[in-house]
Amino acid sequence: MSGIILDVLSYVLFALGLFFFFVGSLGLIRLPDAITRLHATTKADTLGAGFILLGFVLREGVSLLSIKLILIIVFVWLTNPTGAHLIGKIAYEKKEDQQ
Amino acid sequence: MFIETLVMVLLLSMTFISLVRAVIGPSMLDRLIAINVIATKVTTLIVLVAFVLNQEMFIDVAMVYALLGFIMSVGVSKFVFKGGLES
């Protein structure tokens, strides 16, 4: 019984992650500027990857595999905003140079 | 198993949508953002492949891919900023 509940919960998490990935891709295609594209993709993609990996953690239970998955989540949540901060800084300074 | 395959196909189509921006992006920064997004998506895709094929060692591949994506992002952004790779 608890296995079925965990499976359904992981499917809900997959759907949420796919939704956020889709929003990020849509923003990347439709928005007009480099900074706005960065704004759309960074947060949505980080959250989407976290949701999908968390779904697998729920399905796997307590094991070495889920520890590795949590490690991937922590790493993505640390590095993705750092890289976005770097890209945003460069975009801002390039824009200042042009004016 | 069917659900995981469906998630894989949808995620792969979103990766191709992001690849369109990497190809047509007007400036180098747009391409850098698109490649960053693709790296995150591919990390998730490798984990999905590991669960669909029941190969636990692919999780380690996903960890290494996340590391490489971050290093690539930092290196290319430094290259864009300074116009060269020296320190």
N, CA and C atoms of all chains as a GROMACS GRO file, in nm:
protein
  558
    1MET      N    1   0.083  -0.120   0.000
    1MET     CA    2   0.000   0.000   0.000
    1MET      C    3   0.087   0.126   0.000
    2SER      N    4   0.187   0.127   0.090
    2SER     CA    5   0.273   0.246   0.094
    2SER      C    6   0.355   0.257  -0.034
    3GLY      N    7   0.383   0.140  -0.098
    3GLY     CA    8   0.456   0.146  -0.225
    3GLY      C    9   0.377   0.217  -0.332
    4ILE      N   10   0.245   0.189  -0.336
    4ILE     CA   11   0.160   0.254  -0.436
    4ILE      C   12   0.155   0.405  -0.412
    5ILE      N   13   0.144   0.441  -0.281
    5ILE     CA   14   0.137   0.584  -0.249
    5ILE      C   15   0.266   0.654  -0.291
    6LEU      N   16   0.381   0.588  -0.263
    6LEU     CA   17   0.509   0.650  -0.301
    6LEU      C   18   0.522   0.659  -0.452
    7ASP      N   19   0.473   0.556  -0.525
    7ASP     CA   20   0.478   0.562  -0.671
    7ASP      C   21   0.397   0.679  -0.724
    8VAL      N   22   0.273   0.694  -0.672
    8VAL     CA   23   0.188   0.804  -0.720
    8VAL      C   24   0.251   0.939  -0.686
    9LEU      N   25   0.312   0.947  -0.566
    9LEU     CA   26   0.377   1.072  -0.525
    9LEU      C   27   0.494   1.105  -0.617
   10SER      N   28   0.569   0.999  -0.656
   10SER     CA   29   0.682   1.024  -0.746
   10SER      C   30   0.633   1.065  -0.884
   11TYR      N   31   0.517   1.010  -0.929
   11TYR     CA   32   0.464   1.054  -1.059
   11TYR      C   33   0.422   1.200  -1.054
   12VAL      N   34   0.363   1.240  -0.939
   12VAL     CA   35   0.325   1.381  -0.925
   12VAL      C   36   0.449   1.470  -0.931
   13LEU      N   37   0.559   1.424  -0.865
   13LEU     CA   38   0.682   1.502  -0.868
   13LEU      C   39   0.740   1.509  -1.010
   14PHE      N   40   0.730   1.397  -1.085
   14PHE     CA   41   0.777   1.399  -1.225
   14PHE      C   42   0.698   1.502  -1.305
   15ALA      N   43   0.565   1.504  -1.284
   15ALA     CA   44   0.482   1.599  -1.360
   15ALA      C   45   0.519   1.742  -1.326
   16LEU      N   46   0.543   1.769  -1.196
   16LEU     CA   47   0.582   1.904  -1.157
   16LEU      C   48   0.716   1.942  -1.220
   17GLY      N   49   0.812   1.849  -1.218
   17GLY     CA   50   0.942   1.878  -1.276
   17GLY      C   51   0.935   1.902  -1.424
   18LEU      N   52   0.852   1.821  -1.494
   18LEU     CA   53   0.835   1.841  -1.638
   18LEU      C   54   0.772   1.977  -1.667
   19PHE      N   55   0.675   2.017  -1.581
   19PHE     CA   56   0.612   2.148  -1.600
   19PHE      C   57   0.716   2.259  -1.589
   20PHE      N   58   0.803   2.250  -1.485
   20PHE     CA   59   0.901   2.358  -1.468
   20PHE      C   60   1.004   2.358  -1.581
   21PHE      N   61   1.044   2.237  -1.625
   21PHE     CA   62   1.136   2.230  -1.740
   21PHE      C   63   1.073   2.293  -1.863
   22PHE      N   64   0.942   2.264  -1.883
   22PHE     CA   65   0.874   2.319  -2.001
   22PHE      C   66   0.867   2.471  -1.994
   23VAL      N   67   0.837   2.524  -1.874
   23VAL     CA   68   0.831   2.670  -1.860
   23VAL      C   69   0.967   2.733  -1.889
   24GLY      N   70   1.074   2.666  -1.842
   24GLY     CA   71   1.208   2.718  -1.868
   24GLY      C   72   1.241   2.718  -2.016
   25SER      N   73   1.206   2.610  -2.086
   25SER     CA   74   1.235   2.604  -2.229
   25SER      C   75   1.155   2.708  -2.305
   26LEU      N   76   1.028   2.726  -2.265
   26LEU     CA   77   0.943   2.826  -2.330
   26LEU      C   78   1.001   2.966  -2.312
   27GLY      N   79   1.048   2.995  -2.190
   27GLY     CA   80   1.110   3.125  -2.167
   27GLY      C   81   1.236   3.143  -2.248
   28LEU      N   82   1.313   3.036  -2.261
   28LEU     CA   83   1.437   3.045  -2.339
   28LEU      C   84   1.409   3.075  -2.484
   29ILE      N   85   1.297   3.021  -2.536
   29ILE     CA   86   1.268   3.044  -2.678
   29ILE      C   87   1.200   3.180  -2.699
   30ARG      N   88   1.107   3.218  -2.610
   30ARG     CA   89   1.017   3.329  -2.641
   30ARG      C   90   1.065   3.466  -2.593
   31LEU      N   91   1.147   3.471  -2.487
   31LEU     CA   92   1.180   3.602  -2.430
   31LEU      C   93   1.282   3.676  -2.516
   32PRO      N   94   1.282   3.810  -2.510
   32PRO     CA   95   1.355   3.887  -2.611
   32PRO      C   96   1.503   3.914  -2.584
   33ASP      N   97   1.549   3.897  -2.458
   33ASP     CA   98   1.680   3.951  -2.422
   33ASP      C   99   1.761   3.843  -2.351
   34ALA      N  100   1.893   3.859  -2.349
   34ALA     CA  101   1.976   3.757  -2.284
   34ALA      C  102   1.949   3.752  -2.134
   35ILE      N  103   1.933   3.868  -2.070
   35ILE     CA  104   1.913   3.870  -1.925
   35ILE      C  105   1.777   3.812  -1.889
   36THR      N  106   1.674   3.842  -1.968
   36THR     CA  107   1.542   3.786  -1.937
   36THR      C  108   1.541   3.635  -1.960
   37ARG      N  109   1.615   3.589  -2.063
   37ARG     CA  110   1.623   3.444  -2.084
   37ARG      C  111   1.691   3.376  -1.966
   38LEU      N  112   1.794   3.442  -1.914
   38LEU     CA  113   1.863   3.388  -1.796
   38LEU      C  114   1.767   3.381  -1.677
   39HIS      N  115   1.688   3.488  -1.661
   39HIS     CA  116   1.589   3.495  -1.553
   39HIS      C  117   1.488   3.381  -1.564
   40ALA      N  118   1.447   3.349  -1.687
   40ALA     CA  119   1.345   3.245  -1.702
   40ALA      C  120   1.404   3.107  -1.676
   41THR      N  121   1.522   3.080  -1.731
   41THR     CA  122   1.568   2.942  -1.733
   41THR      C  123   1.630   2.897  -1.602
   42THR      N  124   1.704   2.984  -1.533
   42THR     CA  125   1.783   2.937  -1.420
   42THR      C  126   1.696   2.878  -1.311
   43LYS      N  127   1.597   2.957  -1.266
   43LYS     CA  128   1.515   2.911  -1.154
   43LYS      C  129   1.430   2.791  -1.192
   44ALA      N  130   1.369   2.800  -1.312
   44ALA     CA  131   1.278   2.691  -1.352
   44ALA      C  132   1.355   2.561  -1.370
   45ASP      N  133   1.473   2.567  -1.432
   45ASP     CA  134   1.547   2.443  -1.456
   45ASP      C  135   1.599   2.383  -1.327
   46THR      N  136   1.648   2.468  -1.237
   46THR     CA  137   1.699   2.416  -1.110
   46THR      C  138   1.588   2.344  -1.033
   47LEU      N  139   1.470   2.408  -1.029
   47LEU     CA  140   1.359   2.347  -0.956
   47LEU      C  141   1.311   2.219  -1.024
   48GLY      N  142   1.309   2.219  -1.159
   48GLY     CA  143   1.263   2.100  -1.230
   48GLY      C  144   1.353   1.981  -1.206
   49ALA      N  145   1.484   2.003  -1.215
   49ALA     CA  146   1.578   1.892  -1.189
   49ALA      C  147   1.564   1.842  -1.046
   50GLY      N  148   1.545   1.936  -0.951
   50GLY     CA  149   1.526   1.895  -0.812
   50GLY      C  150   1.402   1.810  -0.795
   51PHE      N  151   1.291   1.847  -0.861
   51PHE     CA  152   1.167   1.770  -0.847
   51PHE      C  153   1.182   1.629  -0.903
   52ILE      N  154   1.240   1.618  -1.024
   52ILE     CA  155   1.247   1.486  -1.087
   52ILE      C  156   1.341   1.395  -1.009
   53LEU      N  157   1.455   1.447  -0.964
   53LEU     CA  158   1.547   1.363  -0.886
   53LEU      C  159   1.486   1.327  -0.752
   54LEU      N  160   1.407   1.418  -0.694
   54LEU     CA  161   1.342   1.389  -0.566
   54LEU      C  162   1.238   1.279  -0.582
   55GLY      N  163   1.173   1.273  -0.700
   55GLY     CA  164   1.082   1.163  -0.727
   55GLY      C  165   1.153   1.029  -0.724
   56PHE      N  166   1.273   1.023  -0.782
   56PHE     CA  167   1.349   0.898  -0.778
   56PHE      C  168   1.395   0.865  -0.637
   57VAL      N  169   1.429   0.968  -0.558
   57VAL     CA  170   1.469   0.943  -0.419
   57VAL      C  171   1.354   0.881  -0.341
   58LEU      N  172   1.231   0.933  -0.362
   58LEU     CA  173   1.114   0.879  -0.293
   58LEU      C  174   1.091   0.734  -0.332
   59ARG      N  175   1.110   0.700  -0.459
   59ARG     CA  176   1.084   0.564  -0.504
   59ARG      C  177   1.190   0.468  -0.449
   60GLU      N  178   1.314   0.517  -0.437
   60GLU     CA  179   1.425   0.428  -0.401
   60GLU      C  180   1.429   0.398  -0.251
   61GLY      N  181   1.383   0.494  -0.168
   61GLY     CA  182   1.393   0.473  -0.024
   61GLY      C  183   1.533   0.504   0.027
   62VAL      N  184   1.565   0.452   0.146
   62VAL     CA  185   1.695   0.482   0.206
   62VAL      C  186   1.798   0.382   0.154
   63SER      N  187   1.889   0.431   0.070
   63SER     CA  188   1.995   0.343   0.018
   63SER      C  189   2.111   0.430  -0.029
   64LEU      N  190   2.218   0.366  -0.074
   64LEU     CA  191   2.332   0.441  -0.124
   64LEU      C  192   2.296   0.520  -0.248
   65LEU      N  193   2.206   0.460  -0.330
   65LEU     CA  194   2.164   0.525  -0.455
   65LEU      C  195   2.093   0.656  -0.427
   66SER      N  196   2.006   0.657  -0.325
   66SER     CA  197   1.933   0.781  -0.298
   66SER      C  198   2.026   0.885  -0.237
   67ILE      N  199   2.131   0.839  -0.164
   67ILE     CA  200   2.228   0.938  -0.115
   67ILE      C  201   2.300   1.004  -0.231
   68LYS      N  202   2.334   0.922  -0.332
   68LYS     CA  203   2.400   0.979  -0.451
   68LYS      C  204   2.306   1.077  -0.522
   69LEU      N  205   2.175   1.040  -0.528
   69LEU     CA  206   2.079   1.130  -0.595
   69LEU      C  207   2.066   1.261  -0.520
   70ILE      N  208   2.064   1.253  -0.385
   70ILE     CA  209   2.055   1.376  -0.306
   70ILE      C  210   2.180   1.460  -0.326
   71LEU      N  211   2.295   1.392  -0.342
   71LEU     CA  212   2.420   1.463  -0.370
   71LEU      C  213   2.411   1.539  -0.503
   72ILE      N  214   2.350   1.472  -0.604
   72ILE     CA  215   2.334   1.540  -0.733
   72ILE      C  216   2.243   1.662  -0.718
   73ILE      N  217   2.133   1.646  -0.638
   73ILE     CA  218   2.041   1.759  -0.618
   73ILE      C  219   2.114   1.876  -0.554
   74VAL      N  220   2.190   1.846  -0.446
   74VAL     CA  221   2.262   1.953  -0.375
   74VAL      C  222   2.362   2.020  -0.469
   75PHE      N  223   2.428   1.938  -0.551
   75PHE     CA  224   2.528   1.995  -0.641
   75PHE      C  225   2.463   2.085  -0.746
   76VAL      N  226   2.352   2.038  -0.804
   76VAL     CA  227   2.283   2.120  -0.905
   76VAL      C  228   2.232   2.249  -0.842
   77TRP      N  229   2.179   2.240  -0.719
   77TRP     CA  230   2.126   2.360  -0.655
   77TRP      C  231   2.236   2.457  -0.612
   78LEU      N  232   2.359   2.406  -0.594
   78LEU     CA  233   2.468   2.498  -0.563
   78LEU      C  234   2.526   2.560  -0.690
   79THR      N  235   2.550   2.478  -0.793
   79THR     CA  236   2.626   2.527  -0.907
   79THR      C  237   2.542   2.604  -1.007
   80ASN      N  238   2.413   2.571  -1.021
   80ASN     CA  239   2.333   2.637  -1.123
   80ASN      C  240   2.314   2.787  -1.094
   81PRO      N  241   2.280   2.826  -0.970
   81PRO     CA  242   2.274   2.970  -0.942
   81PRO      C  243   2.409   3.039  -0.950
   82THR      N  244   2.518   2.966  -0.914
   82THR     CA  245   2.650   3.028  -0.924
   82THR      C  246   2.685   3.061  -1.069
   83GLY      N  247   2.662   2.963  -1.158
   83GLY     CA  248   2.688   2.988  -1.300
   83GLY      C  249   2.600   3.099  -1.355
   84ALA      N  250   2.473   3.101  -1.312
   84ALA     CA  251   2.382   3.205  -1.360
   84ALA      C  252   2.425   3.342  -1.311
   85HIS      N  253   2.475   3.348  -1.187
   85HIS     CA  254   2.526   3.475  -1.134
   85HIS      C  255   2.642   3.526  -1.218
   86LEU      N  256   2.732   3.433  -1.255
   86LEU     CA  257   2.848   3.470  -1.338
   86LEU      C  258   2.803   3.522  -1.474
   87ILE      N  259   2.709   3.448  -1.538
   87ILE     CA  260   2.663   3.488  -1.671
   87ILE      C  261   2.589   3.622  -1.663
   88GLY      N  262   2.509   3.640  -1.556
   88GLY     CA  263   2.436   3.765  -1.541
   88GLY      C  264   2.529   3.884  -1.522
   89LYS      N  265   2.636   3.862  -1.444
   89LYS     CA  266   2.735   3.970  -1.424
   89LYS      C  267   2.798   4.010  -1.556
   90ILE      N  268   2.834   3.908  -1.636
   90ILE     CA  269   2.897   3.938  -1.765
   90ILE      C  270   2.799   4.010  -1.858
   91ALA      N  271   2.671   3.965  -1.859
   91ALA     CA  272   2.573   4.030  -1.945
   91ALA      C  273   2.553   4.175  -1.904
   92TYR      N  274   2.549   4.200  -1.772
   92TYR     CA  275   2.531   4.337  -1.722
   92TYR      C  276   2.648   4.426  -1.762
   93GLU      N  277   2.772   4.375  -1.746
   93GLU     CA  278   2.887   4.459  -1.776
   93GLU      C  279   2.901   4.482  -1.926
   94LYS      N  280   2.864   4.381  -2.007
   94LYS     CA  281   2.867   4.402  -2.153
   94LYS      C  282   2.765   4.506  -2.193
   95LYS      N  283   2.648   4.506  -2.128
   95LYS     CA  284   2.545   4.603  -2.160
   95LYS      C  285   2.591   4.744  -2.120
   96GLU      N  286   2.664   4.754  -2.006
   96GLU     CA  287   2.716   4.884  -1.964
   96GLU      C  288   2.820   4.936  -2.062
   97ASP      N  289   2.900   4.845  -2.117
   97ASP     CA  290   3.003   4.886  -2.213
   97ASP      C  291   2.941   4.949  -2.337
   98GLN      N  292   2.825   4.895  -2.379
   98GLN     CA  293   2.766   4.943  -2.503
   98GLN      C  294   2.710   5.084  -2.489
   99GLN      N  295   2.663   5.120  -2.368
   99GLN     CA  296   2.597   5.249  -2.352
   99GLN      C  297   2.698   5.364  -2.335
  100MET      N  298   0.757   0.177  -1.560
  100MET     CA  299   0.855   0.180  -1.670
  100MET      C  300   0.806   0.266  -1.786
  101PHE      N  301   0.675   0.255  -1.816
  101PHE     CA  302   0.618   0.335  -1.926
  101PHE      C  303   0.625   0.484  -1.893
  102ILE      N  304   0.597   0.516  -1.764
  102ILE     CA  305   0.596   0.657  -1.725
  102ILE      C  306   0.736   0.718  -1.739
  103GLU      N  307   0.838   0.640  -1.698
  103GLU     CA  308   0.974   0.692  -1.709
  103GLU      C  309   1.012   0.718  -1.855
  104THR      N  310   0.969   0.625  -1.943
  104THR     CA  311   1.001   0.644  -2.085
  104THR      C  312   0.931   0.766  -2.141
  105LEU      N  313   0.806   0.788  -2.097
  105LEU     CA  314   0.732   0.906  -2.140
  105LEU      C  315   0.802   1.034  -2.093
  106VAL      N  316   0.846   1.033  -1.965
  106VAL     CA  317   0.918   1.151  -1.913
  106VAL      C  318   1.046   1.174  -1.992
  107MET      N  319   1.115   1.064  -2.028
  107MET     CA  320   1.238   1.077  -2.106
  107MET      C  321   1.212   1.142  -2.241
  108VAL      N  322   1.104   1.096  -2.310
  108VAL     CA  323   1.076   1.149  -2.443
  108VAL      C  324   1.041   1.298  -2.434
  109LEU      N  325   0.958   1.335  -2.333
  109LEU     CA  326   0.920   1.475  -2.320
  109LEU      C  327   1.041   1.562  -2.289
  110LEU      N  328   1.128   1.511  -2.200
  110LEU     CA  329   1.247   1.588  -2.162
  110LEU      C  330   1.341   1.604  -2.280
  111LEU      N  331   1.349   1.499  -2.364
  111LEU     CA  332   1.434   1.505  -2.483
  111LEU      C  333   1.383   1.608  -2.582
  112SER      N  334   1.248   1.616  -2.597
  112SER     CA  335   1.194   1.717  -2.689
  112SER      C  336   1.221   1.857  -2.636
  113MET      N  337   1.214   1.876  -2.502
  113MET     CA  338   1.247   2.008  -2.447
  113MET      C  339   1.394   2.041  -2.467
  114THR      N  340   1.480   1.937  -2.461
  114THR     CA  341   1.622   1.960  -2.488
  114THR      C  342   1.644   2.010  -2.630
  115PHE      N  343   1.566   1.955  -2.725
  115PHE     CA  344   1.581   2.000  -2.864
  115PHE      C  345   1.528   2.143  -2.880
  116ILE      N  346   1.422   2.179  -2.805
  116ILE     CA  347   1.374   2.317  -2.808
  116ILE      C  348   1.483   2.413  -2.761
  117SER      N  349   1.555   2.371  -2.652
  117SER     CA  350   1.664   2.455  -2.604
  117SER      C  351   1.778   2.461  -2.705
  118LEU      N  352   1.800   2.351  -2.778
  118LEU     CA  353   1.906   2.348  -2.878
  118LEU      C  354   1.879   2.446  -2.991
  119VAL      N  355   1.749   2.470  -3.021
  119VAL     CA  356   1.715   2.570  -3.123
  119VAL      C  357   1.772   2.706  -3.082
  120ARG      N  358   1.756   2.743  -2.955
  120ARG     CA  359   1.809   2.872  -2.908
  120ARG      C  360   1.962   2.873  -2.915
  121ALA      N  361   2.025   2.759  -2.888
  121ALA     CA  362   2.171   2.754  -2.896
  121ALA      C  363   2.219   2.772  -3.040
  122VAL      N  364   2.136   2.729  -3.138
  122VAL     CA  365   2.179   2.742  -3.277
  122VAL      C  366   2.153   2.883  -3.329
  123ILE      N  367   2.032   2.940  -3.301
  123ILE     CA  368   1.997   3.068  -3.361
  123ILE      C  369   2.032   3.186  -3.273
  124GLY      N  370   2.078   3.160  -3.148
  124GLY     CA  371   2.097   3.270  -3.053
  124GLY      C  372   2.184   3.381  -3.110
  125PRO      N  373   2.140   3.507  -3.101
  125PRO     CA  374   2.216   3.613  -3.166
  125PRO      C  375   2.352   3.637  -3.104
  126SER      N  376   2.362   3.634  -2.972
  126SER     CA  377   2.491   3.663  -2.910
  126SER      C  378   2.549   3.537  -2.849
  127MET      N  379   2.676   3.546  -2.806
  127MET     CA  380   2.742   3.431  -2.746
  127MET      C  381   2.683   3.398  -2.609
  128LEU      N  382   2.630   3.501  -2.540
  128LEU     CA  383   2.572   3.477  -2.407
  128LEU      C  384   2.446   3.392  -2.417
  129ASP      N  385   2.365   3.414  -2.523
  129ASP     CA  386   2.244   3.331  -2.540
  129ASP      C  387   2.282   3.185  -2.558
  130ARG      N  388   2.387   3.163  -2.637
  130ARG     CA  389   2.430   3.024  -2.657
  130ARG      C  390   2.480   2.963  -2.527
  131LEU      N  391   2.551   3.046  -2.447
  131LEU     CA  392   2.602   2.997  -2.319
  131LEU      C  393   2.488   2.959  -2.226
  132ILE      N  394   2.382   3.043  -2.221
  132ILE     CA  395   2.266   3.012  -2.137
  132ILE      C  396   2.199   2.884  -2.184
  133ALA      N  397   2.186   2.870  -2.317
  133ALA     CA  398   2.119   2.751  -2.371
  133ALA      C  399   2.198   2.625  -2.339
  134ILE      N  400   2.332   2.633  -2.350
  134ILE     CA  401   2.413   2.514  -2.321
  134ILE      C  402   2.406   2.480  -2.173
  135ASN      N  403   2.398   2.583  -2.086
  135ASN     CA  404   2.383   2.560  -1.943
  135ASN      C  405   2.253   2.484  -1.913
  136VAL      N  406   2.145   2.529  -1.979
  136VAL     CA  407   2.015   2.463  -1.962
  136VAL      C  408   2.022   2.318  -2.010
  137ILE      N  409   2.087   2.298  -2.127
  137ILE     CA  410   2.095   2.162  -2.182
  137ILE      C  411   2.175   2.072  -2.089
  138ALA      N  412   2.279   2.126  -2.024
  138ALA     CA  413   2.359   2.043  -1.932
  138ALA      C  414   2.275   1.995  -1.815
  139THR      N  415   2.191   2.085  -1.760
  139THR     CA  416   2.103   2.043  -1.650
  139THR      C  417   2.005   1.936  -1.695
  140LYS      N  418   1.947   1.956  -1.815
  140LYS     CA  419   1.850   1.858  -1.865
  140LYS      C  420   1.916   1.724  -1.890
  141VAL      N  421   2.038   1.724  -1.943
  141VAL     CA  422   2.105   1.598  -1.974
  141VAL      C  423   2.143   1.523  -1.845
  142THR      N  424   2.176   1.598  -1.738
  142THR     CA  425   2.201   1.533  -1.610
  142THR      C  426   2.077   1.456  -1.564
  143THR      N  427   1.961   1.522  -1.574
  143THR     CA  428   1.837   1.453  -1.537
  143THR      C  429   1.808   1.334  -1.629
  144LEU      N  430   1.839   1.351  -1.759
  144LEU     CA  431   1.813   1.243  -1.856
  144LEU      C  432   1.900   1.121  -1.826
  145ILE      N  433   2.025   1.144  -1.782
  145ILE     CA  434   2.112   1.030  -1.752
  145ILE      C  435   2.058   0.951  -1.633
  146VAL      N  436   2.005   1.025  -1.532
  146VAL     CA  437   1.944   0.955  -1.417
  146VAL      C  438   1.824   0.873  -1.463
  147LEU      N  439   1.742   0.932  -1.554
  147LEU     CA  440   1.626   0.857  -1.606
  147LEU      C  441   1.669   0.732  -1.681
  148VAL      N  442   1.775   0.744  -1.762
  148VAL     CA  443   1.825   0.628  -1.836
  148VAL      C  444   1.874   0.521  -1.740
  149ALA      N  445   1.939   0.564  -1.631
  149ALA     CA  446   1.988   0.468  -1.532
  149ALA      C  447   1.873   0.389  -1.472
  150PHE      N  448   1.759   0.455  -1.446
  150PHE     CA  449   1.647   0.383  -1.385
  150PHE      C  450   1.572   0.298  -1.487
  151VAL      N  451   1.567   0.343  -1.613
  151VAL     CA  452   1.496   0.263  -1.713
  151VAL      C  453   1.574   0.138  -1.748
  152LEU      N  454   1.707   0.150  -1.760
  152LEU     CA  455   1.789   0.034  -1.797
  152LEU      C  456   1.838  -0.047  -1.677
  153ASN      N  457   1.806  -0.003  -1.553
  153ASN     CA  458   1.850  -0.071  -1.430
  153ASN      C  459   2.002  -0.079  -1.420
  154GLN      N  460   2.069   0.026  -1.463
  154GLN     CA  461   2.216   0.032  -1.451
  154GLN      C  462   2.249   0.136  -1.344
  155GLU      N  463   2.287   0.090  -1.224
  155GLU     CA  464   2.309   0.186  -1.116
  155GLU      C  465   2.433   0.271  -1.138
  156MET      N  466   2.528   0.223  -1.218
  156MET     CA  467   2.652   0.299  -1.232
  156MET      C  468   2.632   0.427  -1.312
  157PHE      N  469   2.521   0.438  -1.386
  157PHE     CA  470   2.497   0.560  -1.462
  157PHE      C  471   2.474   0.681  -1.372
  158ILE      N  472   2.434   0.655  -1.244
  158ILE     CA  473   2.417   0.767  -1.151
  158ILE      C  474   2.550   0.840  -1.131
  159ASP      N  475   2.661   0.762  -1.124
  159ASP     CA  476   2.792   0.825  -1.111
  159ASP      C  477   2.824   0.909  -1.234
  160VAL      N  478   2.783   0.857  -1.352
  160VAL     CA  479   2.803   0.934  -1.475
  160VAL      C  480   2.729   1.067  -1.467
  161ALA      N  481   2.608   1.064  -1.409
  161ALA     CA  482   2.531   1.188  -1.396
  161ALA      C  483   2.602   1.287  -1.304
  162MET      N  484   2.660   1.237  -1.193
  162MET     CA  485   2.733   1.326  -1.103
  162MET      C  486   2.850   1.393  -1.175
  163VAL      N  487   2.926   1.312  -1.250
  163VAL     CA  488   3.042   1.367  -1.322
  163VAL      C  489   2.997   1.466  -1.429
  164TYR      N  490   2.881   1.437  -1.492
  164TYR     CA  491   2.832   1.528  -1.595
  164TYR      C  492   2.790   1.662  -1.536
  165ALA      N  493   2.732   1.659  -1.416
  165ALA     CA  494   2.695   1.785  -1.351
  165ALA      C  495   2.820   1.868  -1.321
  166LEU      N  496   2.925   1.801  -1.270
  166LEU     CA  497   3.053   1.871  -1.244
  166LEU      C  498   3.108   1.932  -1.372
  167LEU      N  499   3.112   1.853  -1.480
  167LEU     CA  500   3.169   1.901  -1.606
  167LEU      C  501   3.088   2.017  -1.663
  168GLY      N  502   2.954   2.012  -1.646
  168GLY     CA  503   2.871   2.121  -1.695
  168GLY      C  504   2.903   2.251  -1.624
  169PHE      N  505   2.924   2.244  -1.492
  169PHE     CA  506   2.956   2.366  -1.418
  169PHE      C  507   3.091   2.422  -1.462
  170ILE      N  508   3.192   2.332  -1.478
  170ILE     CA  509   3.325   2.380  -1.518
  170ILE      C  510   3.320   2.442  -1.657
  171MET      N  511   3.242   2.377  -1.747
  171MET     CA  512   3.227   2.431  -1.882
  171MET      C  513   3.163   2.570  -1.878
  172SER      N  514   3.061   2.586  -1.795
  172SER     CA  515   2.991   2.714  -1.788
  172SER      C  516   3.086   2.824  -1.739
  173VAL      N  517   3.162   2.794  -1.632
  173VAL     CA  518   3.254   2.895  -1.578
  173VAL      C  519   3.362   2.928  -1.680
  174GLY      N  520   3.417   2.825  -1.746
  174GLY     CA  521   3.526   2.849  -1.841
  174GLY      C  522   3.480   2.931  -1.960
  175VAL      N  523   3.364   2.896  -2.017
  175VAL     CA  524   3.318   2.970  -2.135
  175VAL      C  525   3.280   3.112  -2.098
  176SER      N  526   3.221   3.132  -1.976
  176SER     CA  527   3.184   3.269  -1.940
  176SER      C  528   3.310   3.355  -1.917
  177LYS      N  529   3.416   3.295  -1.862
  177LYS     CA  530   3.542   3.371  -1.850
  177LYS      C  531   3.598   3.403  -1.988
  178PHE      N  532   3.584   3.307  -2.080
  178PHE     CA  533   3.633   3.330  -2.216
  178PHE      C  534   3.557   3.444  -2.284
  179VAL      N  535   3.424   3.446  -2.264
  179VAL     CA  536   3.344   3.553  -2.324
  179VAL      C  537   3.382   3.688  -2.263
  180PHE      N  538   3.407   3.689  -2.132
  180PHE     CA  539   3.431   3.815  -2.063
  180PHE      C  540   3.566   3.875  -2.099
  181LYS      N  541   3.671   3.792  -2.100
  181LYS     CA  542   3.805   3.846  -2.118
  181LYS      C  543   3.855   3.834  -2.261
  182GLY      N  544   3.786   3.755  -2.344
  182GLY     CA  545   3.833   3.737  -2.480
  182GLY      C  546   3.952   3.647  -2.490
  183GLY      N  547   3.985   3.578  -2.381
  183GLY     CA  548   4.097   3.484  -2.383
  183GLY      C  549   4.092   3.398  -2.261
  184LEU      N  550   4.177   3.299  -2.253
  184LEU     CA  551   4.170   3.205  -2.140
  184LEU      C  552   4.280   3.227  -2.038
  185GLU      N  553   4.367   3.329  -2.055
  185GLU     CA  554   4.478   3.344  -1.960
  185GLU      C  555   4.428   3.395  -1.826
  186SER      N  556   4.452   3.321  -1.721
  186SER     CA  557   4.416   3.344  -1.580
  186SER      C  558   4.292   3.432  -1.563
   0.00000   0.00000   0.00000
